[in-house]
Amino acid sequence: MKAWVVARPGPIATGPLEMVELPIPEPQPGELLIKVEACAVCRTDLHLAEGDLTPHRPRTVPGHEVVGRTVPEGRRVGVPWLRSTCGVCAYCRRGSENLCPNSTYTGWDADGGYAEYVTAPADYVYPLPDEPPAEHLAPLLCAGIIGYRALLRADLPPGGRLGIYGFGGSAHLTAQIAIAQGAEVHVLTRSEAARRLATELGATSVGDARDMPPVPLDASILFAPVGDLVPPALEALDRGGTLAVAGIHLTDIPVLDYQRHLFQERTLRSVTANTRADGHAFLALAAEFSPRVATVPYDLDDAAHALRDLAEDRIEGAAVLRMHGS
């Protein structure tokens, strides 16, 4: 089968990905063999390719937003970022399996969806409907789920004012869920195209990533992996507001001033992966509200090109790899 591997982690311009021929993987007990229809391109894939995330194994196939069909049954399923947990540690027992020290991840600990076939534990895949195109479902499996987790972590009150910093694949889905639930959404991003998309999707206001929003915010989510945005995002919060940082990687945060950035019970929170319960809850919301999924399609052969476009902010919404014949 065709597959991309991270051969030499480094800047995307240096060509860290390599297209190779691999044998179709053999599922282990409890696993499914899945023929890939589409795989969305996540910024985490870019972090892995460039070495911001230390590879857990050599020559890993990236990709963890996979839509495909089980072999031989033909059931459509989604393969997400969270691949497995131990099920017995204190975190798993209390319902926080996203914090499991022995958790593993698709496209990091095991080969992912930048390939024609993938295997995944049956207990960690999501059943998906047959009707929507695979390329519209794929971004839901990480961009959607992790955005939903970030929205929960942000503690947005009913009808509250939500700030969103950065407006890519995850943010544009999260904004629509928040708006559907009655929130007022303010988008701050450096991309003019992303600001236009935010306006189309119903944002109350849009501005540059370093602008102050027109009103104090009850909660915010930082999707851009830029630590320099943490101080202005905290300063833009109203009293008692919460900033949730959604990415797995963030550049260094500048020194915070307690009075300007944290006093009046402002809260800064990280977001670490997600639980399966998060995934099921988000997919149910997506079925109810039918968010618009803005995608830019690429053939599997063009995966390296897709990552370059993502690195250079040339993608409006989510890039998705489509398999030949899908």
N, C-alpha and C positions, 0 to 999 in steps of 0.2 A: 504494500500500500504506500501511497505518497504521504509524507509527513514532514513537518518542519521541526528542527531541533535547535536548541540554544547551544551552538558549538563553541563560541568564544565570547562570553559576556563582555560587553563594552558598549560605547556610544553607538546608537543605532546607525549612524552614518558609516561606521566601520564594518557593517554587515555581520552582526553576531549570530543571525539565524542562517541555517543551511537546510536546503531541501534534500531529503534522502528517501530511499526506498527501505521500508521496514516490513517484517512479516506481520500479518494480521495478528493482534494480540490474543492470547488464550485466556479466557476468563477463569479466575480462581473460584473455589467454592464460595457461594453466596454472591458472586458477581454476575453481571450481565455483559454480553457483547453487544455493542451498539454501532450501527452504521450511521455515520454522521451526516446530517442534512445541512446544518449550518452551525457556525461557532462565532459568537460575538468577540470583538477585540477589546480587551480591558486594559486600562492603564497599568494594572498589576502585571500584565504580560510584558509591557514595556519596561517596567522596573526590573523584572526578572532578566529580560534580554540585555539590559544595560548594566546589570550587576548591582543595582540599588538594593535588590533582594538577593541575598546570598543563595546560590543554587543549592538545593538539598541533594541533588544527584547529577551526575554528568549527562549532558546531551538530552535533557528533558524536552519532551514535546509540550509547548505551552497551550493554554486555552482552557477555560473553565466556565464557559457559558454555552453549553453544547445542547443542541436539539438533534435527536436522531431516532432511529427505529431499532427496537430490540431484534436480535437475530436468534432464532428464525421467526419469532412470533409476529413481528411487525408492529408492536405497540410503540406509540410515540412517547418518549420520555425526555426529561431534561436533566443534564448532568451539571451540578453546580460546583462552586469553589470548595465547600466543605465536603470532604470525601469520606472521612471516618472519624470516630471518637472512641475512647476506651469504654464508655458506658458505666464505669464503676467508680471513678474518682469523685471527690466531693463536688466538683463543678458540674459534672454530668448528673449526679444525683439530685442536685438542686435546680436543674433545668437550665444551667448555664454552659451547655456543651461547647459553645463557641470559645470558652476559656480552657477547655481540656488541654493539659500539657502534652498529651499524646495524640492530639488531633492531627490528621493529615489532609492534604489539599490537592485537588485536581490541577494538573499542570505545574506542580511544584514538587510534590512528593511522588507523584505518579504521572505518567504521560496523559496529556490532555487532548483537546479537540482540534488542534491545528493538524488534523490527520483525517484519513478516510474512515477509520474505525477507532473506537475507544472502549475500554472496559470501565465498569464502575460498580461499587457495591449496591446491590438491589435496595437496601434499606435507606440509601442516601440519594436516590434519584426521585424526581417528581413526575407523576403522570401528567401528560399534557394533551390538550384537545387536538383533533385532527385538522380542524378547519383553518386557523390562521396560518399564513406562510411561516415557514421555519425561521426566516430571517427576522420576522417581527416578534417571535417568541424568544429568540436567543438572548437579547439584552435583558429580558426580565430576570434571567437566572443568576445574575450577579449585580449588574447595574441597578435593577429594580429591587432585588432583595436587600442589598447592602444599603441602598438609599432608604428603604423602609426601616431598617434597623437604626439608621442614623436619625430618622424622623422620631422614632420612639425615644432614642437617647437625648434628643433635644428638648423633650418635655414641653412641647408646644401646647399651650392651653387652647380649649375650644374657641374657634373664631379668632385666634391670635395672629400676630404679625410675625411671619417667618422670613428670615434673610437666607439667601442661597448664594454662596461664593463659588464661582466657577459654574459652567452650565454645559456639561457634556452629557454622555450617555446616562449616567446615574441621576444627575441633577434634573434633567428634563422630565424624567419619569416621576421622581419624588415631588417635583413642583406640582404636577398634575394631580397626584393623589392628595396632596395637602389642599389644593384649591377645591377639589371635589368634596373634601371634608369640611369646607367652610373657612379655610385660612386665607389671610391676605399675604401674598407672596411678593417679596422684593428681591430682585436678582441683580447681583453685582459681578460682572465678568469683563475681562479685557477684550473679548471677541465681539466685533460688531455683528457678525452673523448670528452668534449665540444670543445677543441682545434682541435681535429681530425675532428669533425663534421664541424667546421667552415672552415677548409681547404677544405673539400669535397664540401662545398657549394660555394666556390669561394673567400674566404677572401684573401686579398693580403698578410697579415701577421697575425700571431697569437703569443701571448705571455702570460705570467703570468699577473694576474690582477694588480700587482704593478710595472710591467715593464714600461719603456718609449717606446712608439711606435717608429718605425724607421724613421718616418717623422713627422713634426708638423701637427696637425689635424685642419681641418676647422670647424669641429663640432664633438660632442660626445654625446652618450646617456649612462647614468648609469642605467642599469637594476638591478644590484645587490643591495640589500637593505643595503648597507654598507657605512655609512657616512665617514669612514676613507679614502674611495677612491675618495672623492670629491677633496681634494687638489692636488693629483697627476694627476687626470683627467683634472683639470683646468690648471695645469702647462704644460700639454702636448698639449694644444691648441695653434694654431698659433694666430697671432694678429687678433683681431676681431672675434675670434671663440666663439662658444656657447656650453655649456654643459647643456643638458636637463636631469633631474632626473625623471625616468619613474614610480617609485613605489609609492604606496599609503602610505607606511611606510618606514622610513629611520632611521637608528641608528644615534646618534649624530655626527655632523660634527665638526672636530677639528677646532681650531682657524686658520683663513686664514691670510696669509701675502699678503698685498695689492699689493706690487711690483711683487712678484712671481706668484700670482694666479689670480689677477683681472686686473692689469694694462694692457695697450694696448688694452683696450675695449673688454676684455673677458667678457662673460655674463654667469650667472648661472640662470637657469630657472627650475621651477617645472612643472609637468604635472598633471592635475587634471581631472580624468575621461575622457569622450569624448562626442562629440555631435553625434546625429543621422546622420548628414551629414558626419562626419568622418567615421562612420560605413559603410554607403553606398559607399563612395569613396573607402575605403579600399577593400571592397568585390568586387567592380568592378575591381580594380587592381589585386586582387587575381585570378579572373576569367580570366583576360588577361594574366598574367604571370605564373599562375599555380605553386606557390612555393611548394617545397617539404615540407611536414609536417611530421616531425619526431615525432612519438608517441610511448608511452609505454602503452599498454592496461591493464586495471584492471577490474575485475567484480565489480558491485556495492557493493557486500559484502566485498570487500577489500579496501574500501575508506580510512579507517584509516591507512592501510598499505601504500597506495599511498602517503598520507600526510607525513608519517614517511620517506619514501624514498625521497620525495621532500625536507624535512628538512635536510636530510643528504647528499644532492647533489648526489643521486644515479640515477637520471633520465636524460637521454640524449634526449632533446627535450621537449615534453609535455606529461604528464600523462593524460590518458582519462579513465573515468569510462564508461563501457558498460552495458546496461541493459540486463537482461536475454531475449533471443529471438531476440535481435537486430542484 
